[in-house]
Amino acid sequence: MRYADKVVIVTGGAAGIGAGCVRVFAREGGRVALFDIDAEHGEALAREVSAAGPGQARFFHCDVSRADDLERAVGDVAAAFGRIDGLINNAGIHPPAQSIDETSIDSLEQVLRVNFVSTFAASKHAAPWLRRTRGTIVNVSSMTAVLGQEHSAAYAASKGAQLSFTKALALELGRDGVRVNAVLPSNVDTPLMRAWAATLDDPESALERVAGLQVFGRMADPEEIGRVCLFLSTDDSSFMTGQGLEVEGGASLDY
Ligand SMILES: NC(=O)c1ccc[n+]([C@@H]2O[C@H](COP(=O)([O-])OP(=O)(O)OC[C@H]3O[C@@H](n4cnc5c(N)ncnc54)[C@H](O)[C@@H]3O)[C@@H](O)[C@H]2O)c1
């Protein structure tokens, strides 16, 4: 019960890493506000998690690419629960592999809006509530922020922006006791990962190759990332702020 009665927002909580976070926080007694555009899976997960207890999850329809929608949804959570202790900025998209020549400025702006502007906006609107609880923000960035990724310049830049933002905001909010950290996963077995593989000629061998990039010979399970988000959201990490934790199964070793 490491999150008993505390309130956390998880963006993109209907699937993948976000769903992993929703399950982990609710299992630890948390009250989880799940933001997503996928109402069907979001509602279903919230019902399942609340039935299992001991915590609960509630679905809030929110398109994180719209700052006004985020402001409204954060306000709805505060009105429903009366407090906000944590924010997990997880919602994100990964466009198909594309060279810079093939990438339009419109698609660059869309990736930045969903992956980074949302992180900034949700943090901005949650900050007044987090100051009251001396709460936490965890930004789900990516190893691509520090290693790059071929034909993914827009995506990697959006993840790098989240990491730089983490460090700058940690300085600003630390004075009020609010901690801000980032998680940088390598490869996680999620719908996003499988959708990306499906765009390639041989999806099965692509997934096998990706699994082999980690020293364990497998991708992470979404809950393994969720448990690191939990660590960064509780007093277990009380002296950590502004850090990007590389949760990468050894993928960056032995270059
Ligand atoms: N899967 C990986 O290997 C991996 C690795 C590193 C970082 N990440 C990061 O983790 C985060 C989650 O990735 P995932 O693999 O779980 O993705 P996913 O596609 O499996 O799940 C993402 C969830 O976000 C939701 N979402 C998408 N756009 C949204 C929007 N505009 N508003 C609200 N919700 C929206 C989707 O409906 C979905 O439920 C992303 O930020 C991604 O960059 C993933």
The ligand as an ORCA input file, in Angstrom:
! r2SCAN-3c Opt
* xyz 0 1
  N       6.956      1.016    -26.083
  C       8.229      1.349    -25.989
  O       9.138      0.548    -26.297
  C       8.622      2.714    -25.487
  C       9.986      2.976    -25.291
  C      10.370      4.210    -24.812
  C       9.434      5.173    -24.510
  N       8.105      4.909    -24.708
  C       7.159      5.974    -24.379
  O       6.180      5.478    -23.506
  C       4.964      6.178    -23.685
  C       3.829      5.168    -23.856
  O       4.138      4.334    -24.965
  P       3.389      2.966    -25.223
  O       4.363      2.108    -25.954
  O       2.762      2.480    -23.989
  O       2.269      3.472    -26.267
  P       0.849      2.802    -26.659
  O       0.510      3.332    -28.021
  O       0.931      1.336    -26.493
  O      -0.153      3.428    -25.610
  C      -0.297      4.846    -25.595
  C      -1.620      5.261    -24.987
  O      -1.687      6.697    -25.128
  C      -2.948      7.030    -25.687
  N      -2.855      8.278    -26.444
  C      -2.253      8.480    -27.643
  N      -2.454      9.744    -28.045
  C      -3.181     10.359    -27.078
  C      -3.718     11.666    -26.920
  N      -3.564     12.615    -27.865
  N      -4.406     11.949    -25.797
  C      -4.596     11.000    -24.840
  N      -4.134      9.754    -24.944
  C      -3.435      9.431    -26.048
  C      -3.336      5.851    -26.561
  O      -4.740      5.814    -26.802
  C      -2.838      4.670    -25.719
  O      -3.815      4.257    -24.791
  C       5.167      7.088    -24.896
  O       5.414      8.395    -24.453
  C       6.390      6.505    -25.578
  O       7.127      7.494    -26.263
  C       7.683      3.703    -25.186
*
